[in-house]
Amino acid sequence: MSSMEEDQFSEDSSIDESQKIEQILEIESKIPDILSYASNCIDSIETKESIEEFNNNARSFFQTLEYVSTGLRKQVLDLEKAEVPLVSLQPRKHYVTEPLTGIVFDEANRLL
């Protein structure tokens, strides 16, 4: 992770609520990138593309995965510090009716 990304998740009490929301949205926007980089790695193996392309995609995959996991970990710690009751954290309706794994596997089957 770059030093800029580390700074983004560092402990800073001067961050206001809008900046925290922006951080959460940034983390959320990178989650699909993880699957995209994983797919690109598989594609480069299947088409016998260069090792360099595979390595670039694998590097991007792991960097993005680290970015997302670090950001989510920070958000969880912030919620624990704020002692937010779990009842107040309502999941998105889409995920309540259909588990995320089901969505992923359905989409994967559709693509195959």
Jmol script that loads the backbone (N, CA, C; Angstrom):
load data "model"
ATOM      1  N   MET A   1       0.854  -1.165   0.000  1.00  0.00           N
ATOM      2  CA  MET A   1       0.000   0.000   0.000  1.00  0.00           C
ATOM      3  C   MET A   1       0.898   1.226   0.000  1.00  0.00           C
ATOM      4  N   SER A   2       0.525   2.225  -0.741  1.00  0.00           N
ATOM      5  CA  SER A   2       1.338   3.435  -0.830  1.00  0.00           C
ATOM      6  C   SER A   2       1.210   4.248   0.453  1.00  0.00           C
ATOM      7  N   SER A   3       2.162   5.160   0.636  1.00  0.00           N
ATOM      8  CA  SER A   3       2.112   5.991   1.844  1.00  0.00           C
ATOM      9  C   SER A   3       0.886   6.897   1.833  1.00  0.00           C
ATOM     10  N   MET A   4       0.430   7.285   0.634  1.00  0.00           N
ATOM     11  CA  MET A   4      -0.768   8.113   0.542  1.00  0.00           C
ATOM     12  C   MET A   4      -1.985   7.338   1.063  1.00  0.00           C
ATOM     13  N   GLU A   5      -2.078   6.041   0.690  1.00  0.00           N
ATOM     14  CA  GLU A   5      -3.192   5.230   1.161  1.00  0.00           C
ATOM     15  C   GLU A   5      -3.080   4.990   2.656  1.00  0.00           C
ATOM     16  N   GLU A   6      -1.861   4.785   3.163  1.00  0.00           N
ATOM     17  CA  GLU A   6      -1.679   4.607   4.597  1.00  0.00           C
ATOM     18  C   GLU A   6      -2.122   5.857   5.337  1.00  0.00           C
ATOM     19  N   ASP A   7      -1.788   7.039   4.798  1.00  0.00           N
ATOM     20  CA  ASP A   7      -2.207   8.291   5.413  1.00  0.00           C
ATOM     21  C   ASP A   7      -3.725   8.413   5.431  1.00  0.00           C
ATOM     22  N   GLN A   8      -4.370   7.906   4.389  1.00  0.00           N
ATOM     23  CA  GLN A   8      -5.816   8.004   4.297  1.00  0.00           C
ATOM     24  C   GLN A   8      -6.486   7.252   5.446  1.00  0.00           C
ATOM     25  N   PHE A   9      -5.879   6.151   5.887  1.00  0.00           N
ATOM     26  CA  PHE A   9      -6.484   5.339   6.932  1.00  0.00           C
ATOM     27  C   PHE A   9      -5.847   5.555   8.298  1.00  0.00           C
ATOM     28  N   SER A  10      -4.931   6.513   8.402  1.00  0.00           N
ATOM     29  CA  SER A  10      -4.277   6.752   9.687  1.00  0.00           C
ATOM     30  C   SER A  10      -5.272   7.355  10.672  1.00  0.00           C
ATOM     31  N   GLU A  11      -4.952   7.219  11.936  1.00  0.00           N
ATOM     32  CA  GLU A  11      -5.812   7.750  12.993  1.00  0.00           C
ATOM     33  C   GLU A  11      -5.759   9.273  12.959  1.00  0.00           C
ATOM     34  N   ASP A  12      -6.873   9.906  12.656  1.00  0.00           N
ATOM     35  CA  ASP A  12      -6.915  11.360  12.569  1.00  0.00           C
ATOM     36  C   ASP A  12      -8.252  11.828  13.106  1.00  0.00           C
ATOM     37  N   SER A  13      -8.225  12.479  14.246  1.00  0.00           N
ATOM     38  CA  SER A  13      -9.467  12.920  14.868  1.00  0.00           C
ATOM     39  C   SER A  13     -10.063  14.134  14.172  1.00  0.00           C
ATOM     40  N   SER A  14      -9.311  14.764  13.256  1.00  0.00           N
ATOM     41  CA  SER A  14      -9.822  15.958  12.587  1.00  0.00           C
ATOM     42  C   SER A  14     -10.684  15.623  11.369  1.00  0.00           C
ATOM     43  N   ILE A  15     -10.818  14.353  11.039  1.00  0.00           N
ATOM     44  CA  ILE A  15     -11.636  13.956   9.891  1.00  0.00           C
ATOM     45  C   ILE A  15     -13.106  14.124  10.260  1.00  0.00           C
ATOM     46  N   ASP A  16     -13.829  14.858   9.425  1.00  0.00           N
ATOM     47  CA  ASP A  16     -15.242  15.053   9.703  1.00  0.00           C
ATOM     48  C   ASP A  16     -16.064  13.923   9.083  1.00  0.00           C
ATOM     49  N   GLU A  17     -17.346  13.945   9.375  1.00  0.00           N
ATOM     50  CA  GLU A  17     -18.230  12.866   8.931  1.00  0.00           C
ATOM     51  C   GLU A  17     -18.282  12.736   7.413  1.00  0.00           C
ATOM     52  N   SER A  18     -18.274  13.858   6.693  1.00  0.00           N
ATOM     53  CA  SER A  18     -18.343  13.781   5.228  1.00  0.00           C
ATOM     54  C   SER A  18     -17.091  13.127   4.657  1.00  0.00           C
ATOM     55  N   GLN A  19     -15.932  13.387   5.276  1.00  0.00           N
ATOM     56  CA  GLN A  19     -14.703  12.744   4.813  1.00  0.00           C
ATOM     57  C   GLN A  19     -14.727  11.247   5.109  1.00  0.00           C
ATOM     58  N   LYS A  20     -15.298  10.859   6.242  1.00  0.00           N
ATOM     59  CA  LYS A  20     -15.421   9.436   6.566  1.00  0.00           C
ATOM     60  C   LYS A  20     -16.322   8.739   5.554  1.00  0.00           C
ATOM     61  N   ILE A  21     -17.403   9.399   5.187  1.00  0.00           N
ATOM     62  CA  ILE A  21     -18.310   8.823   4.193  1.00  0.00           C
ATOM     63  C   ILE A  21     -17.605   8.703   2.850  1.00  0.00           C
ATOM     64  N   GLU A  22     -16.836   9.710   2.482  1.00  0.00           N
ATOM     65  CA  GLU A  22     -16.067   9.642   1.235  1.00  0.00           C
ATOM     66  C   GLU A  22     -15.091   8.471   1.260  1.00  0.00           C
ATOM     67  N   GLN A  23     -14.453   8.236   2.406  1.00  0.00           N
ATOM     68  CA  GLN A  23     -13.537   7.101   2.528  1.00  0.00           C
ATOM     69  C   GLN A  23     -14.277   5.782   2.345  1.00  0.00           C
ATOM     70  N   ILE A  24     -15.439   5.667   2.968  1.00  0.00           N
ATOM     71  CA  ILE A  24     -16.229   4.445   2.840  1.00  0.00           C
ATOM     72  C   ILE A  24     -16.631   4.225   1.385  1.00  0.00           C
ATOM     73  N   LEU A  25     -17.076   5.276   0.720  1.00  0.00           N
ATOM     74  CA  LEU A  25     -17.471   5.156  -0.686  1.00  0.00           C
ATOM     75  C   LEU A  25     -16.289   4.776  -1.566  1.00  0.00           C
ATOM     76  N   GLU A  26     -15.110   5.314  -1.273  1.00  0.00           N
ATOM     77  CA  GLU A  26     -13.903   4.971  -2.026  1.00  0.00           C
ATOM     78  C   GLU A  26     -13.565   3.494  -1.844  1.00  0.00           C
ATOM     79  N   ILE A  27     -13.658   3.017  -0.609  1.00  0.00           N
ATOM     80  CA  ILE A  27     -13.395   1.599  -0.337  1.00  0.00           C
ATOM     81  C   ILE A  27     -14.396   0.742  -1.095  1.00  0.00           C
ATOM     82  N   GLU A  28     -15.669   1.098  -0.985  1.00  0.00           N
ATOM     83  CA  GLU A  28     -16.722   0.328  -1.641  1.00  0.00           C
ATOM     84  C   GLU A  28     -16.535   0.296  -3.154  1.00  0.00           C
ATOM     85  N   SER A  29     -16.077   1.397  -3.729  1.00  0.00           N
ATOM     86  CA  SER A  29     -15.910   1.453  -5.185  1.00  0.00           C
ATOM     87  C   SER A  29     -14.781   0.547  -5.666  1.00  0.00           C
ATOM     88  N   LYS A  30     -13.868   0.188  -4.784  1.00  0.00           N
ATOM     89  CA  LYS A  30     -12.736  -0.651  -5.173  1.00  0.00           C
ATOM     90  C   LYS A  30     -13.030  -2.143  -5.051  1.00  0.00           C
ATOM     91  N   ILE A  31     -14.095  -2.520  -4.384  1.00  0.00           N
ATOM     92  CA  ILE A  31     -14.406  -3.936  -4.211  1.00  0.00           C
ATOM     93  C   ILE A  31     -14.608  -4.649  -5.547  1.00  0.00           C
ATOM     94  N   PRO A  32     -15.360  -4.095  -6.502  1.00  0.00           N
ATOM     95  CA  PRO A  32     -15.472  -4.777  -7.800  1.00  0.00           C
ATOM     96  C   PRO A  32     -14.129  -4.898  -8.526  1.00  0.00           C
ATOM     97  N   ASP A  33     -13.212  -3.964  -8.258  1.00  0.00           N
ATOM     98  CA  ASP A  33     -11.890  -4.033  -8.888  1.00  0.00           C
ATOM     99  C   ASP A  33     -11.157  -5.306  -8.497  1.00  0.00           C
ATOM    100  N   ILE A  34     -11.375  -5.786  -7.271  1.00  0.00           N
ATOM    101  CA  ILE A  34     -10.726  -7.017  -6.818  1.00  0.00           C
ATOM    102  C   ILE A  34     -11.123  -8.168  -7.736  1.00  0.00           C
ATOM    103  N   LEU A  35     -12.417  -8.290  -8.003  1.00  0.00           N
ATOM    104  CA  LEU A  35     -12.887  -9.363  -8.886  1.00  0.00           C
ATOM    105  C   LEU A  35     -12.396  -9.165 -10.309  1.00  0.00           C
ATOM    106  N   SER A  36     -12.347  -7.932 -10.745  1.00  0.00           N
ATOM    107  CA  SER A  36     -11.872  -7.640 -12.096  1.00  0.00           C
ATOM    108  C   SER A  36     -10.411  -8.039 -12.266  1.00  0.00           C
ATOM    109  N   TYR A  37      -9.565  -7.692 -11.294  1.00  0.00           N
ATOM    110  CA  TYR A  37      -8.150  -8.063 -11.375  1.00  0.00           C
ATOM    111  C   TYR A  37      -7.981  -9.576 -11.314  1.00  0.00           C
ATOM    112  N   ALA A  38      -8.772 -10.247 -10.483  1.00  0.00           N
ATOM    113  CA  ALA A  38      -8.702 -11.708 -10.417  1.00  0.00           C
ATOM    114  C   ALA A  38      -9.100 -12.312 -11.762  1.00  0.00           C
ATOM    115  N   SER A  39     -10.146 -11.765 -12.367  1.00  0.00           N
ATOM    116  CA  SER A  39     -10.582 -12.232 -13.686  1.00  0.00           C
ATOM    117  C   SER A  39      -9.506 -12.007 -14.736  1.00  0.00           C
ATOM    118  N   ASN A  40      -8.865 -10.846 -14.691  1.00  0.00           N
ATOM    119  CA  ASN A  40      -7.796 -10.553 -15.648  1.00  0.00           C
ATOM    120  C   ASN A  40      -6.626 -11.510 -15.483  1.00  0.00           C
ATOM    121  N   CYS A  41      -6.320 -11.890 -14.243  1.00  0.00           N
ATOM    122  CA  CYS A  41      -5.252 -12.876 -14.006  1.00  0.00           C
ATOM    123  C   CYS A  41      -5.608 -14.206 -14.662  1.00  0.00           C
ATOM    124  N   ILE A  42      -6.846 -14.632 -14.458  1.00  0.00           N
ATOM    125  CA  ILE A  42      -7.291 -15.900 -15.041  1.00  0.00           C
ATOM    126  C   ILE A  42      -7.289 -15.814 -16.555  1.00  0.00           C
ATOM    127  N   ASP A  43      -7.768 -14.698 -17.107  1.00  0.00           N
ATOM    128  CA  ASP A  43      -7.773 -14.525 -18.561  1.00  0.00           C
ATOM    129  C   ASP A  43      -6.369 -14.594 -19.139  1.00  0.00           C
ATOM    130  N   SER A  44      -5.404 -14.003 -18.460  1.00  0.00           N
ATOM    131  CA  SER A  44      -4.042 -14.009 -18.996  1.00  0.00           C
ATOM    132  C   SER A  44      -3.441 -15.407 -18.949  1.00  0.00           C
ATOM    133  N   ILE A  45      -3.892 -16.230 -18.018  1.00  0.00           N
ATOM    134  CA  ILE A  45      -3.430 -17.624 -17.978  1.00  0.00           C
ATOM    135  C   ILE A  45      -4.105 -18.417 -19.091  1.00  0.00           C
ATOM    136  N   GLU A  46      -5.416 -18.241 -19.243  1.00  0.00           N
ATOM    137  CA  GLU A  46      -6.172 -19.004 -20.234  1.00  0.00           C
ATOM    138  C   GLU A  46      -5.729 -18.695 -21.659  1.00  0.00           C
ATOM    139  N   THR A  47      -5.384 -17.467 -21.932  1.00  0.00           N
ATOM    140  CA  THR A  47      -5.006 -17.093 -23.295  1.00  0.00           C
ATOM    141  C   THR A  47      -3.499 -17.145 -23.509  1.00  0.00           C
ATOM    142  N   LYS A  48      -2.785 -17.654 -22.518  1.00  0.00           N
ATOM    143  CA  LYS A  48      -1.331 -17.785 -22.592  1.00  0.00           C
ATOM    144  C   LYS A  48      -0.660 -16.448 -22.900  1.00  0.00           C
ATOM    145  N   GLU A  49      -1.224 -15.393 -22.291  1.00  0.00           N
ATOM    146  CA  GLU A  49      -0.626 -14.065 -22.436  1.00  0.00           C
ATOM    147  C   GLU A  49       0.697 -14.030 -21.686  1.00  0.00           C
ATOM    148  N   SER A  50       1.362 -12.936 -21.779  1.00  0.00           N
ATOM    149  CA  SER A  50       2.683 -12.802 -21.170  1.00  0.00           C
ATOM    150  C   SER A  50       2.625 -12.910 -19.650  1.00  0.00           C
ATOM    151  N   ILE A  51       3.720 -13.374 -19.095  1.00  0.00           N
ATOM    152  CA  ILE A  51       3.864 -13.452 -17.646  1.00  0.00           C
ATOM    153  C   ILE A  51       3.781 -12.053 -17.043  1.00  0.00           C
ATOM    154  N   GLU A  52       4.275 -11.068 -17.765  1.00  0.00           N
ATOM    155  CA  GLU A  52       4.253  -9.692 -17.268  1.00  0.00           C
ATOM    156  C   GLU A  52       2.818  -9.213 -17.043  1.00  0.00           C
ATOM    157  N   GLU A  53       1.920  -9.531 -17.976  1.00  0.00           N
ATOM    158  CA  GLU A  53       0.522  -9.124 -17.823  1.00  0.00           C
ATOM    159  C   GLU A  53      -0.098  -9.794 -16.597  1.00  0.00           C
ATOM    160  N   PHE A  54       0.190 -11.083 -16.426  1.00  0.00           N
ATOM    161  CA  PHE A  54      -0.313 -11.793 -15.254  1.00  0.00           C
ATOM    162  C   PHE A  54       0.216 -11.145 -13.976  1.00  0.00           C
ATOM    163  N   ASN A  55       1.510 -10.881 -13.944  1.00  0.00           N
ATOM    164  CA  ASN A  55       2.118 -10.275 -12.753  1.00  0.00           C
ATOM    165  C   ASN A  55       1.524  -8.902 -12.450  1.00  0.00           C
ATOM    166  N   ASN A  56       1.275  -8.102 -13.482  1.00  0.00           N
ATOM    167  CA  ASN A  56       0.669  -6.778 -13.281  1.00  0.00           C
ATOM    168  C   ASN A  56      -0.729  -6.900 -12.687  1.00  0.00           C
ATOM    169  N   ASN A  57      -1.521  -7.831 -13.237  1.00  0.00           N
ATOM    170  CA  ASN A  57      -2.874  -8.026 -12.721  1.00  0.00           C
ATOM    171  C   ASN A  57      -2.852  -8.587 -11.304  1.00  0.00           C
ATOM    172  N   ALA A  58      -1.941  -9.518 -11.036  1.00  0.00           N
ATOM    173  CA  ALA A  58      -1.838 -10.086  -9.692  1.00  0.00           C
ATOM    174  C   ALA A  58      -1.411  -9.011  -8.692  1.00  0.00           C
ATOM    175  N   ARG A  59      -0.464  -8.175  -9.083  1.00  0.00           N
ATOM    176  CA  ARG A  59      -0.013  -7.090  -8.209  1.00  0.00           C
ATOM    177  C   ARG A  59      -1.173  -6.135  -7.915  1.00  0.00           C
ATOM    178  N   SER A  60      -1.916  -5.757  -8.953  1.00  0.00           N
ATOM    179  CA  SER A  60      -3.067  -4.863  -8.758  1.00  0.00           C
ATOM    180  C   SER A  60      -4.115  -5.511  -7.859  1.00  0.00           C
ATOM    181  N   PHE A  61      -4.333  -6.815  -8.053  1.00  0.00           N
ATOM    182  CA  PHE A  61      -5.289  -7.555  -7.226  1.00  0.00           C
ATOM    183  C   PHE A  61      -4.908  -7.464  -5.751  1.00  0.00           C
ATOM    184  N   PHE A  62      -3.656  -7.780  -5.438  1.00  0.00           N
ATOM    185  CA  PHE A  62      -3.232  -7.794  -4.039  1.00  0.00           C
ATOM    186  C   PHE A  62      -3.175  -6.391  -3.437  1.00  0.00           C
ATOM    187  N   GLN A  63      -2.780  -5.398  -4.223  1.00  0.00           N
ATOM    188  CA  GLN A  63      -2.759  -4.026  -3.714  1.00  0.00           C
ATOM    189  C   GLN A  63      -4.172  -3.546  -3.396  1.00  0.00           C
ATOM    190  N   THR A  64      -5.110  -3.849  -4.295  1.00  0.00           N
ATOM    191  CA  THR A  64      -6.493  -3.421  -4.081  1.00  0.00           C
ATOM    192  C   THR A  64      -7.115  -4.181  -2.920  1.00  0.00           C
ATOM    193  N   LEU A  65      -6.828  -5.469  -2.827  1.00  0.00           N
ATOM    194  CA  LEU A  65      -7.333  -6.268  -1.711  1.00  0.00           C
ATOM    195  C   LEU A  65      -6.812  -5.727  -0.380  1.00  0.00           C
ATOM    196  N   GLU A  66      -5.546  -5.373  -0.334  1.00  0.00           N
ATOM    197  CA  GLU A  66      -4.963  -4.807   0.883  1.00  0.00           C
ATOM    198  C   GLU A  66      -5.606  -3.455   1.211  1.00  0.00           C
ATOM    199  N   TYR A  67      -5.819  -2.630   0.190  1.00  0.00           N
ATOM    200  CA  TYR A  67      -6.443  -1.318   0.378  1.00  0.00           C
ATOM    201  C   TYR A  67      -7.841  -1.475   0.977  1.00  0.00           C
ATOM    202  N   VAL A  68      -8.631  -2.373   0.392  1.00  0.00           N
ATOM    203  CA  VAL A  68     -10.002  -2.567   0.855  1.00  0.00           C
ATOM    204  C   VAL A  68     -10.018  -3.156   2.266  1.00  0.00           C
ATOM    205  N   SER A  69      -9.204  -4.183   2.508  1.00  0.00           N
ATOM    206  CA  SER A  69      -9.229  -4.807   3.833  1.00  0.00           C
ATOM    207  C   SER A  69      -8.744  -3.843   4.916  1.00  0.00           C
ATOM    208  N   THR A  70      -7.738  -3.036   4.608  1.00  0.00           N
ATOM    209  CA  THR A  70      -7.257  -2.041   5.572  1.00  0.00           C
ATOM    210  C   THR A  70      -8.332  -0.993   5.845  1.00  0.00           C
ATOM    211  N   GLY A  71      -8.971  -0.533   4.787  1.00  0.00           N
ATOM    212  CA  GLY A  71     -10.022   0.470   4.945  1.00  0.00           C
ATOM    213  C   GLY A  71     -11.209  -0.052   5.727  1.00  0.00           C
ATOM    214  N   LEU A  72     -11.622  -1.290   5.433  1.00  0.00           N
ATOM    215  CA  LEU A  72     -12.749  -1.866   6.159  1.00  0.00           C
ATOM    216  C   LEU A  72     -12.397  -2.093   7.628  1.00  0.00           C
ATOM    217  N   ARG A  73     -11.176  -2.547   7.875  1.00  0.00           N
ATOM    218  CA  ARG A  73     -10.731  -2.747   9.253  1.00  0.00           C
ATOM    219  C   ARG A  73     -10.793  -1.422  10.026  1.00  0.00           C
ATOM    220  N   LYS A  74     -10.356  -0.354   9.389  1.00  0.00           N
ATOM    221  CA  LYS A  74     -10.390   0.974  10.019  1.00  0.00           C
ATOM    222  C   LYS A  74     -11.827   1.396  10.305  1.00  0.00           C
ATOM    223  N   GLN A  75     -12.724   1.146   9.366  1.00  0.00           N
ATOM    224  CA  GLN A  75     -14.123   1.522   9.567  1.00  0.00           C
ATOM    225  C   GLN A  75     -14.741   0.730  10.715  1.00  0.00           C
ATOM    226  N   VAL A  76     -14.406  -0.557  10.823  1.00  0.00           N
ATOM    227  CA  VAL A  76     -14.921  -1.379  11.919  1.00  0.00           C
ATOM    228  C   VAL A  76     -14.412  -0.847  13.255  1.00  0.00           C
ATOM    229  N   LEU A  77     -13.133  -0.504  13.309  1.00  0.00           N
ATOM    230  CA  LEU A  77     -12.577   0.056  14.548  1.00  0.00           C
ATOM    231  C   LEU A  77     -13.266   1.364  14.923  1.00  0.00           C
ATOM    232  N   ASP A  78     -13.540   2.196  13.919  1.00  0.00           N
ATOM    233  CA  ASP A  78     -14.246   3.457  14.186  1.00  0.00           C
ATOM    234  C   ASP A  78     -15.646   3.202  14.739  1.00  0.00           C
ATOM    235  N   LEU A  79     -16.336   2.184  14.188  1.00  0.00           N
ATOM    236  CA  LEU A  79     -17.671   1.852  14.686  1.00  0.00           C
ATOM    237  C   LEU A  79     -17.607   1.334  16.119  1.00  0.00           C
ATOM    238  N   GLU A  80     -16.590   0.514  16.403  1.00  0.00           N
ATOM    239  CA  GLU A  80     -16.441   0.002  17.765  1.00  0.00           C
ATOM    240  C   GLU A  80     -16.162   1.137  18.745  1.00  0.00           C
ATOM    241  N   LYS A  81     -15.312   2.084  18.349  1.00  0.00           N
ATOM    242  CA  LYS A  81     -15.009   3.223  19.218  1.00  0.00           C
ATOM    243  C   LYS A  81     -16.248   4.074  19.462  1.00  0.00           C
ATOM    244  N   ALA A  82     -17.061   4.222  18.433  1.00  0.00           N
ATOM    245  CA  ALA A  82     -18.268   5.039  18.555  1.00  0.00           C
ATOM    246  C   ALA A  82     -19.375   4.303  19.296  1.00  0.00           C
ATOM    247  N   GLU A  83     -19.166   3.006  19.539  1.00  0.00           N
ATOM    248  CA  GLU A  83     -20.154   2.163  20.208  1.00  0.00           C
ATOM    249  C   GLU A  83     -21.521   2.271  19.540  1.00  0.00           C
ATOM    250  N   VAL A  84     -21.516   2.131  18.219  1.00  0.00           N
ATOM    251  CA  VAL A  84     -22.751   2.179  17.443  1.00  0.00           C
ATOM    252  C   VAL A  84     -23.491   0.862  17.653  1.00  0.00           C
ATOM    253  N   PRO A  85     -24.743   0.899  18.095  1.00  0.00           N
ATOM    254  CA  PRO A  85     -25.495  -0.344  18.279  1.00  0.00           C
ATOM    255  C   PRO A  85     -25.714  -1.038  16.937  1.00  0.00           C
ATOM    256  N   LEU A  86     -25.530  -2.342  16.922  1.00  0.00           N
ATOM    257  CA  LEU A  86     -25.675  -3.090  15.678  1.00  0.00           C
ATOM    258  C   LEU A  86     -27.070  -2.965  15.086  1.00  0.00           C
ATOM    259  N   VAL A  87     -28.063  -2.771  15.913  1.00  0.00           N
ATOM    260  CA  VAL A  87     -29.435  -2.636  15.438  1.00  0.00           C
ATOM    261  C   VAL A  87     -29.566  -1.441  14.503  1.00  0.00           C
ATOM    262  N   SER A  88     -28.762  -0.408  14.715  1.00  0.00           N
ATOM    263  CA  SER A  88     -28.863   0.795  13.889  1.00  0.00           C
ATOM    264  C   SER A  88     -28.178   0.641  12.536  1.00  0.00           C
ATOM    265  N   LEU A  89     -27.438  -0.435  12.342  1.00  0.00           N
ATOM    266  CA  LEU A  89     -26.737  -0.659  11.077  1.00  0.00           C
ATOM    267  C   LEU A  89     -27.554  -1.606  10.206  1.00  0.00           C
ATOM    268  N   GLN A  90     -28.431  -1.056   9.426  1.00  0.00           N
ATOM    269  CA  GLN A  90     -29.289  -1.867   8.572  1.00  0.00           C
ATOM    270  C   GLN A  90     -28.576  -2.207   7.266  1.00  0.00           C
ATOM    271  N   PRO A  91     -28.549  -3.487   6.890  1.00  0.00           N
ATOM    272  CA  PRO A  91     -27.911  -3.851   5.619  1.00  0.00           C
ATOM    273  C   PRO A  91     -28.743  -3.359   4.443  1.00  0.00           C
ATOM    274  N   ARG A  92     -28.099  -3.299   3.306  1.00  0.00           N
ATOM    275  CA  ARG A  92     -28.834  -2.923   2.102  1.00  0.00           C
ATOM    276  C   ARG A  92     -29.879  -3.992   1.806  1.00  0.00           C
ATOM    277  N   LYS A  93     -31.017  -3.561   1.363  1.00  0.00           N
ATOM    278  CA  LYS A  93     -32.127  -4.473   1.137  1.00  0.00           C
ATOM    279  C   LYS A  93     -31.741  -5.594   0.183  1.00  0.00           C
ATOM    280  N   HIS A  94     -30.974  -5.278  -0.836  1.00  0.00           N
ATOM    281  CA  HIS A  94     -30.591  -6.273  -1.837  1.00  0.00           C
ATOM    282  C   HIS A  94     -29.877  -7.456  -1.188  1.00  0.00           C
ATOM    283  N   TYR A  95     -29.001  -7.173  -0.229  1.00  0.00           N
ATOM    284  CA  TYR A  95     -28.229  -8.232   0.401  1.00  0.00           C
ATOM    285  C   TYR A  95     -29.033  -8.990   1.445  1.00  0.00           C
ATOM    286  N   VAL A  96     -30.103  -8.393   1.927  1.00  0.00           N
ATOM    287  CA  VAL A  96     -30.955  -9.081   2.887  1.00  0.00           C
ATOM    288  C   VAL A  96     -31.721 -10.190   2.188  1.00  0.00           C
ATOM    289  N   THR A  97     -32.172  -9.936   0.981  1.00  0.00           N
ATOM    290  CA  THR A  97     -32.991 -10.913   0.275  1.00  0.00           C
ATOM    291  C   THR A  97     -32.173 -11.947  -0.476  1.00  0.00           C
ATOM    292  N   GLU A  98     -30.936 -11.640  -0.790  1.00  0.00           N
ATOM    293  CA  GLU A  98     -30.116 -12.572  -1.552  1.00  0.00           C
ATOM    294  C   GLU A  98     -28.670 -12.472  -1.061  1.00  0.00           C
ATOM    295  N   PRO A  99     -28.138 -13.582  -0.537  1.00  0.00           N
ATOM    296  CA  PRO A  99     -26.755 -13.525  -0.039  1.00  0.00           C
ATOM    297  C   PRO A  99     -25.773 -13.130  -1.134  1.00  0.00           C
ATOM    298  N   LEU A 100     -24.735 -12.413  -0.736  1.00  0.00           N
ATOM    299  CA  LEU A 100     -23.733 -11.936  -1.680  1.00  0.00           C
ATOM    300  C   LEU A 100     -23.087 -13.081  -2.441  1.00  0.00           C
ATOM    301  N   THR A 101     -22.830 -14.191  -1.773  1.00  0.00           N
ATOM    302  CA  THR A 101     -22.202 -15.316  -2.477  1.00  0.00           C
ATOM    303  C   THR A 101     -23.095 -15.821  -3.595  1.00  0.00           C
ATOM    304  N   GLY A 102     -24.392 -15.823  -3.369  1.00  0.00           N
ATOM    305  CA  GLY A 102     -25.316 -16.242  -4.418  1.00  0.00           C
ATOM    306  C   GLY A 102     -25.250 -15.320  -5.622  1.00  0.00           C
ATOM    307  N   ILE A 103     -25.137 -14.035  -5.373  1.00  0.00           N
ATOM    308  CA  ILE A 103     -25.026 -13.058  -6.453  1.00  0.00           C
ATOM    309  C   ILE A 103     -23.761 -13.309  -7.258  1.00  0.00           C
ATOM    310  N   VAL A 104     -22.651 -13.516  -6.554  1.00  0.00           N
ATOM    311  CA  VAL A 104     -21.368 -13.728  -7.228  1.00  0.00           C
ATOM    312  C   VAL A 104     -21.409 -14.987  -8.080  1.00  0.00           C
ATOM    313  N   PHE A 105     -21.900 -16.099  -7.513  1.00  0.00           N
ATOM    314  CA  PHE A 105     -21.929 -17.347  -8.266  1.00  0.00           C
ATOM    315  C   PHE A 105     -22.918 -17.289  -9.427  1.00  0.00           C
ATOM    316  N   ASP A 106     -24.044 -16.629  -9.237  1.00  0.00           N
ATOM    317  CA  ASP A 106     -24.993 -16.474 -10.342  1.00  0.00           C
ATOM    318  C   ASP A 106     -24.366 -15.692 -11.488  1.00  0.00           C
ATOM    319  N   GLU A 107     -23.657 -14.623 -11.153  1.00  0.00           N
ATOM    320  CA  GLU A 107     -23.000 -13.811 -12.183  1.00  0.00           C
ATOM    321  C   GLU A 107     -21.891 -14.606 -12.867  1.00  0.00           C
ATOM    322  N   ALA A 108     -21.136 -15.373 -12.096  1.00  0.00           N
ATOM    323  CA  ALA A 108     -20.067 -16.196 -12.677  1.00  0.00           C
ATOM    324  C   ALA A 108     -20.648 -17.238 -13.622  1.00  0.00           C
ATOM    325  N   ASN A 109     -21.735 -17.881 -13.221  1.00  0.00           N
ATOM    326  CA  ASN A 109     -22.377 -18.873 -14.096  1.00  0.00           C
ATOM    327  C   ASN A 109     -22.909 -18.230 -15.364  1.00  0.00           C
ATOM    328  N   ARG A 110     -23.433 -17.018 -15.233  1.00  0.00           N
ATOM    329  CA  ARG A 110     -23.949 -16.316 -16.406  1.00  0.00           C
ATOM    330  C   ARG A 110     -22.826 -16.033 -17.398  1.00  0.00           C
ATOM    331  N   LEU A 111     -21.649 -15.679 -16.877  1.00  0.00           N
ATOM    332  CA  LEU A 111     -20.521 -15.362 -17.745  1.00  0.00           C
ATOM    333  C   LEU A 111     -19.927 -16.606 -18.395  1.00  0.00           C
ATOM    334  N   LEU A 112     -20.062 -17.749 -17.734  1.00  0.00           N
ATOM    335  CA  LEU A 112     -19.521 -18.993 -18.294  1.00  0.00           C
ATOM    336  C   LEU A 112     -20.474 -19.506 -19.316  1.00  0.00           C
TER     337      LEU A 112
END
end "model"
wireframe off; spacefill off
backbone 0.3
color backbone group
